[in-house]
C-alpha cells in the first residue's frame, strides 16, 4: 500500500513537471525544429508558388557555381575573422580597465559604453549610414583635422563599405560583450592577483596567466554568440549599404532574403543557402569548443 | 599602477565613452535642426524639433506604427514570460533525467539562425492564411507566434530558479496549494526581479525586431517602427531632421525601460552566463 502510493505520488510529480514544460517544448518544436526539417526537404526542391518539385541535389551543386553566393560567403567570413576577434579583445580590455578598484566614474563609463546595445539595429544602421556618407560627419571631421584630403567613399567603395560595416557592428556590440566579462572578472578572487604581484608578475603577465584562463568559459560563450550573430548579419547591411556596392557587403542572410522575397522567389534554393549557415555555425562552434578545451 | 599608466587608462576610457555616446547626442541635436544643417555638420541644437515632428506625422501614420509595435511587444513579452518561466520552473523543480535531455535539445534551437527558418515559417503562415482565421501572413499573430518562445529565456529562468528557496514550496503544499497554485502564488511573486529582467530583454528584442516583421507584414498600415525607419532611411533625398525625430521616438521606449531598470537588466544579462 505504502510503496504503491509513493510510486503514484512520484509519477504524479513527474507528470506535473511535464505539464509545466509542455507548452514551451511544443512551441519550440513547432517554430524551430519543424521548420528546420521543412527547410531540409525544401532544399532538395525548386520552383515557385504551387509549382514546387523535387530536383535532387541540383540546388547544392548550384551553390558552388553561384558567384553571388560565394561572394556573400566570403564577405561573411571576412566580417567574422576580422570583427569578432577585434571586438572580443576590445571588450576584455575595457572590462579589465573598468574592473580596477581605484577607477573613478566607473558607473558612468560602464553605462556609456553599454549604451549602444539598447539601440535598435535598424535605427543605428540608418544613423551610421548618414555619418559615413560621402559628405557625412565622419568625412567632415577627418577633413577638418587634415587627416584626409579627399573624402573617403565609406559606403560606395567595396573596401571601405566592408570597413564601415565592421566599425558599425563593433560599435553596437562591444559594450554588450563587456558586461559578460565584467561579471566574470568580479567572480575572480583578488587575492590571486595579490599573490602574483608579490611574486613579481607584471601587469601583462597577470593578464595572460590569470585573467585570460579564468575568463575562458566567458570568452567561449561570447565568441560563439558573436559568431552566430555575425553569420546572421542582416539589418546592418540592409540599411547601411543594401549589400552594395556591387555585392561587396552582401551577407548570407541578405542573399537568402533576396532569393525568397526580392528576386523571383526560389524557396528551394533559398533553403539550400540557409543550410550553409547552419553548417557553418555547427562547425565553428565545434572548433571553438575544441580550442577552448585543448588549452585546459 | 604608475601615474603615467593611469593617465592613459582614463584617456582610453573617455575616448571609448565618447565614441559610444556621440551618435546619441548627434541624433538628439539633429532632430532639432533643418535637414541642410544636419548635412552641413551642425552640432548645436536648433529650433526645428516641432516642425520636423510635423513633417514626420504628415509622411507616416506615427500613432498607428507605435500602436502596432507596442501591441506586438507587449503581447510577446507577456506570453514569453509566462511560457518560459513555467518551463524554467518545471525543468528545475521537477528535475529528471528525461527532462534534462529534453532541455538540452531545446538549447540546440539557440544555434539555429533565423535566416534558415524564415522561408519555411513564411510558407507555414501562408498555408494558415486560407484555412485558419487570425494567424495567416500579415497578421499580428504571425509576427508573435514564432518569436515569443526562446530557449534563451527558458535557460535564463531555469538558472534563476536554482537560487529559489524550495522550503517555500513545502510550506505552500502544507497550506494546501495545488502545484500550479504554488507556481502562481509562491514562485511568481518571489521572482519579481527575474521577471523584470526577462521582460526588458524580451520587450527590447521584440520592439527592435526587423527581419521577420519585414517578411511577414505586408500591408503598410500594419508596419512596425523599425520597418518605417528603414523605409524613411532609404529615400533618395532624405529629410535628415525628420528621420532623426523618428529615430529618437523609436528609441525612447527601450532607452526609458533600460534606464529605469538598468540594475535588473545588467544582473539579468550576467546571470545568464554564471
Interface residues (C-beta under 8 A of the other chain):
Chain A: X13 X14 X16 X17 X18 X19 X20 X21 X23 X24 X25 X27 X28 X31 X32 X33 X34 X35 X36 X38 X39 X42 X94 X97 X98 X100 X102 X103 X108 X109 X111 X112 X113 X114 X115 X116 X118 X119 X120 X121 X122 X123 X124 X125 X126 X127 X128 X129 X130 X131 X135 X137 X140 X141 X171 X175 X176 X179 X180 X182 X183 X184 X187 X203 X217 X218 X221 X228 X231 X232 X234 X235 X238 X239 X242 X252 X253 X256 X257 X260 X261 X267 X270 X271 X274 X275 X277 X278 X281 X282 X285
Chain B: X1 X9 X12 X13 X16 X17 X19 X20 X21 X23 X24 X26 X27 X38 X39 X41 X83 X84 X86 X87 X89 X90 X91 X93 X94 X95 X96 X99 X102 X106 X109 X110 X111 X112 X113 X114 X115 X116 X117 X118 X119 X120 X121 X122 X123 X124 X145 X146 X148 X149 X151 X154 X179 X183 X204 X207 X208 X210 X211 X215 X225 X226 X229 X230 X232 X233 X234 X238 X240 X243 X247 X250 X251 X254 X255 X258 X262 X266 X269 X270 X273 X274
